[in-house]
């Protein structure tokens, strides 16, 4: 029936009228055929009316003109998927349950091995958290797999002036040291309630990653400070040296520390406990004239350094002056994203769920005398 033209259907309907008059006619069959023809004609009439209405709408400027059909149906790339609301919610469910199947379904062939990338909002949130940690934001970051070895100049003979027609200059003697940066895990776990689990995808990820990233970045800073304070004045084949000044909070102590730094320390900062900062400011006020005890350098606080005290243990560093951009390095073998493990059992009796965040990172001091520690 659908293969016939309207004219053919009309002719057949007229023929049925004549066949109904014949004595031997199958009335039921002819009536059924006539009814089917009428339905088909009505269907085609309605379809034509719809097409006519669409043509009129387009003629009046309505609708959307598609210049390139392929571009309209082009699948999303990885970044577009990671930014989508569906992926954000799926990733939040993955954190809550440990099941990443929904994320992988959205990624399809864009997922690589067992790795499921974090949503774009989380990636930017992590970077912002590292940036807010002012000191770690200064440190040079690399993303090299495995153990990283960084060379530094342990000793070298100076350049000489060569006068024409005189004997050739002596070849430079250069000795290099190597700092080996072996990555390790910095972990932080938090327990969350059922109310936190009920948060929407985006709000839940912000809640979890803000806390974990802040604490991990804070611990990374403390570890780097400890590496600086553990160094000695003389460099070895495996470790750089640092300047050492024994001093009290005074208007000249930062200047003394600056005097021990190498040429590589071009952007030094001051790091100290807030309590020691207060002692430095007291020395400034007691001096009786307008002088900056920090020599115009930015001051960063780290309360893992002790507060200066007259009873402090001799040789213990209470302040650091140095260039964290040129003198220190942080290597992230697996990227700076934080991995999270979901544990619904350990705190089940308290109706809490444990989330364990992990950052795989190597920290190192990589330039000789880029730092000075001021000690008791």
C-alpha positions in Angstrom: 0.0 0.0 0.0 2.8 2.5 0.9 4.5 1.8 -2.4 1.5 3.2 -4.5 1.1 6.8 -5.5 -1.8 8.9 -4.4 -3.3 8.6 -7.9 -3.0 4.9 -7.8 -4.7 4.7 -4.4 -7.6 7.0 -5.6 -8.1 4.8 -8.7 -8.2 1.6 -6.6 -10.8 3.2 -4.3 -13.0 4.0 -7.3 -12.6 0.5 -8.6 -13.7 -1.0 -5.2 -17.0 0.9 -5.5 -17.8 -0.9 -8.7 -16.6 -4.3 -7.5 -19.0 -4.0 -4.5 -22.0 -4.2 -7.0 -21.0 -7.6 -8.3 -23.0 -10.5 -6.9 -20.0 -12.6 -6.2 -18.0 -9.8 -4.4 -16.2 -10.5 -1.1 -17.8 -7.5 0.8 -15.7 -7.9 3.9 -12.4 -8.0 2.1 -13.3 -5.0 -0.2 -14.5 -2.9 2.8 -11.2 -3.7 4.7 -9.1 -2.7 1.6 -11.1 0.5 1.2 -10.6 1.4 4.9 -6.9 0.8 4.6 -6.7 3.0 1.5 -8.6 5.8 3.3 -6.2 5.6 6.3 -3.1 5.7 4.0 -4.5 8.8 2.2 -5.2 10.6 5.5 -1.7 9.7 6.8 -0.1 11.2 3.6 -2.3 14.3 3.9 -1.2 14.9 7.4 2.5 14.4 6.5 2.2 16.8 3.6 0.6 19.4 5.9 3.5 19.0 8.4 6.1 19.4 5.7 4.3 22.5 4.4 4.3 24.0 7.8 8.0 23.3 8.2 8.8 24.9 4.8 6.8 28.0 5.8 8.7 28.2 9.1 12.1 28.0 7.4 11.0 30.5 4.8 10.2 32.9 7.7 13.7 32.5 9.2 12.9 30.0 11.9 15.0 26.9 12.7 18.8 26.3 12.7 20.9 26.1 9.6 23.5 23.4 9.8 26.5 24.3 7.8 28.4 21.1 8.5 26.5 18.1 9.6 29.6 16.2 10.7 30.6 18.9 13.1 27.1 18.8 14.7 27.4 15.2 15.6 31.2 15.2 16.4 31.9 13.2 19.5 33.3 15.0 22.6 37.1 14.9 23.2 38.7 14.0 26.5 38.7 17.5 27.9 35.0 18.1 27.0 34.1 14.8 28.7 36.1 15.7 31.8 34.3 19.0 32.0 30.8 17.6 31.6 28.3 17.4 34.4 27.8 13.7 33.8 31.5 12.9 34.2 31.7 15.0 37.4 28.8 13.2 39.0 30.2 9.8 37.8 33.6 10.6 39.3 32.0 11.6 42.6 30.2 8.3 42.6 33.5 6.5 41.9 35.1 8.2 44.9 32.2 7.2 47.1 32.0 3.6 46.0 35.3 2.7 44.4 33.5 1.6 41.2 34.8 3.5 38.2 32.7 1.7 35.6 30.4 4.7 34.9 33.5 6.9 34.3 34.9 4.4 31.9 31.6 4.1 30.1 31.6 7.9 29.5 35.3 7.9 28.5 34.8 4.8 26.1 38.1 4.4 24.2 39.6 7.5 25.7 40.3 5.7 29.0 43.9 4.5 29.1 44.6 1.2 31.0 43.4 1.4 34.6 43.7 5.2 34.8 40.6 7.3 35.1 41.4 11.0 34.9 40.0 13.5 37.4 37.4 16.0 36.2 38.7 19.3 34.9 37.2 21.2 37.9 39.2 18.9 40.3 42.5 19.4 38.3 42.2 23.1 38.5 41.2 22.9 42.2 44.4 20.9 42.9 46.6 23.4 41.0 45.0 26.2 42.9 45.6 24.5 46.2 49.4 24.1 45.4 49.4 27.8 44.3 47.8 28.9 47.6 50.6 27.2 49.4 52.9 30.1 48.6 56.2 28.4 49.3 55.5 25.2 47.3 54.2 27.3 44.5 57.8 28.7 44.1 59.4 25.3 43.8 60.2 24.1 40.3 58.0 21.1 39.4 58.8 18.2 37.0 56.8 15.2 36.0 59.5 12.5 35.2 58.8 8.8 35.8 61.0 7.0 38.4 64.0 8.1 40.4 65.3 11.4 39.2 69.1 12.3 39.4 69.9 16.0 39.3 73.5 17.1 38.8 75.1 20.2 40.5 78.5 21.8 40.4 80.5 20.6 43.3 83.7 22.5 42.3 85.2 24.1 39.3 88.3 26.1 38.4 87.8 29.7 37.5 88.0 31.1 33.9 91.2 32.8 32.9 92.2 35.7 30.6 94.2 34.5 27.6 96.6 37.0 26.0 97.3 36.4 22.3 100.6 34.6 21.6 100.9 33.3 25.1 100.7 29.7 26.3 97.3 28.0 26.1 95.0 28.3 29.2 94.7 25.4 31.5 91.7 23.1 31.0 88.9 23.6 33.4 88.6 21.1 36.2 84.9 20.5 36.9 83.5 18.2 39.6 79.9 17.4 39.7 77.7 16.1 42.5 74.4 14.3 42.0 71.3 14.7 44.1 69.1 11.6 43.9 65.4 12.3 44.2 63.5 9.1 45.1 59.7 9.5 45.2 57.6 8.4 48.2 54.0 8.7 49.1 52.5 11.5 51.2 49.1 10.3 52.5 46.2 11.9 54.3 43.0 10.3 55.3 39.7 11.9 56.3 36.5 10.4 57.6 33.2 11.8 56.2 29.6 11.4 57.3 26.6 10.2 55.5 25.6 13.9 55.1 28.8 14.6 53.2 28.3 11.5 51.0 24.9 12.9 50.1 26.4 16.1 48.6 26.1 16.6 44.9 28.9 15.6 42.6 30.7 19.0 42.3 30.2 20.0 45.9 31.4 16.6 47.1 34.6 16.7 45.1 35.3 20.2 46.3 34.8 19.1 49.9 37.1 16.1 49.6 39.9 17.5 47.4 40.2 20.9 49.1 41.0 19.2 52.4 43.2 16.5 51.1 45.2 18.7 48.8 45.8 21.4 51.5 47.1 18.9 54.0 49.3 17.1 51.5 50.8 20.3 50.1 51.4 21.4 53.7 53.2 18.2 54.5 55.3 18.4 51.3 56.4 21.9 52.4 57.4 20.6 55.8 59.4 17.7 54.2 61.3 20.2 52.0 62.1 22.5 54.9 63.4 19.4 56.8 65.7 18.6 53.9 67.1 22.1 53.9 67.7 22.2 57.6 69.4 18.7 57.5 72.1 20.0 55.1 75.6 20.9 56.2 77.9 23.8 55.1 80.0 21.7 52.8 78.7 20.0 49.7 79.4 16.3 49.1 79.1 14.2 46.0 75.4 13.4 46.9 74.2 16.6 48.6 74.5 20.3 48.2 75.8 22.6 50.9 74.0 25.5 52.6 75.1 28.7 54.3 74.9 28.6 58.1 74.6 31.7 60.3 74.2 31.6 64.1 72.1 34.6 65.0 69.3 36.1 67.0 66.3 38.0 65.8 67.8 41.3 64.8 67.8 43.9 62.0 71.0 42.5 60.5 70.5 38.7 60.6 68.8 38.4 57.2 71.5 40.4 55.6 74.1 38.1 57.1 72.2 35.1 55.7 72.0 36.7 52.2 75.8 37.1 52.3 76.3 33.3 52.3 74.2 32.6 49.2 75.6 31.6 45.8 74.9 33.5 42.5 72.2 30.9 41.7 70.0 32.3 44.5 68.5 35.1 42.5 65.0 35.3 44.1 65.5 34.6 47.8 62.7 34.5 50.4 62.6 34.2 54.2 60.9 31.3 55.9 60.2 31.2 59.7 57.7 30.4 62.4 55.2 33.2 63.1 56.6 33.4 66.6 60.0 34.1 65.3 58.5 36.7 62.9 57.1 38.5 66.0 60.6 38.5 67.6 62.1 40.0 64.4 59.4 42.7 64.4 60.1 43.4 68.1 63.8 43.9 67.2 62.7 46.3 64.4 60.6 48.4 66.8 63.3 48.4 69.5 65.9 49.7 67.0 64.3 53.1 67.1 64.5 53.9 63.3 62.7 52.8 60.2 64.5 49.7 58.9 63.2 46.5 57.3 64.8 43.5 59.1 63.7 41.3 56.2 65.6 43.3 53.6 62.5 43.7 51.4 62.3 39.9 50.9 58.9 38.0 50.9 58.2 36.2 54.2 56.6 32.7 54.3 55.5 31.1 57.4 56.2 27.5 58.4 55.4 26.5 61.9 57.4 23.3 61.7 60.5 25.6 62.2 60.9 26.3 66.0 60.2 29.7 67.5 63.4 31.5 68.4 64.3 31.1 72.1 67.4 32.0 74.1 67.2 28.4 75.4 67.0 26.8 72.0 69.4 24.0 71.1 72.5 25.3 69.5 72.8 24.5 65.8 69.0 24.1 65.3 67.7 26.2 62.4 64.9 28.7 63.3 64.9 30.6 60.0 65.7 29.8 56.3 66.7 32.4 53.7 67.0 31.1 50.1 65.7 30.7 46.6 63.1 27.9 46.3 62.7 28.4 42.6 66.3 27.6 41.6 67.4 25.7 44.7 64.6 23.2 45.2 62.7 20.8 43.0 59.5 18.7 43.3 59.1 15.7 40.9 55.7 14.1 40.4 56.2 10.8 38.6 52.4 10.2 38.3 51.3 13.8 37.9 50.2 16.2 40.6 46.7 14.7 40.8 45.8 13.1 44.2 44.8 9.5 44.2 41.9 8.6 46.5 41.0 5.2 48.0 37.5 4.6 49.4 37.2 2.5 52.6 33.6 2.0 53.9 34.5 -0.6 56.5 37.2 0.7 58.9 34.8 3.2 60.6 31.6 1.5 59.8 30.6 1.2 63.5 30.7 5.1 63.7 28.7 5.5 60.5 31.7 7.1 58.8 33.5 6.4 55.6 37.3 6.8 55.3 38.9 8.4 52.2 42.7 8.1 51.9 44.4 10.7 49.6 47.9 9.9 48.2 50.5 12.0 46.4 53.6 10.3 44.9 56.3 12.9 45.1 60.1 13.4 45.3 61.5 16.5 46.9 65.1 17.7 46.7 67.5 20.6 47.3 69.4 20.8 44.0 71.6 23.9 43.9 74.7 24.5 46.1 74.3 27.3 48.6 71.0 28.4 47.3 69.9 28.4 51.0 71.1 29.6 54.3 69.8 28.4 57.6 70.0 30.7 60.6 70.5 28.7 63.8 70.3 29.2 67.6 
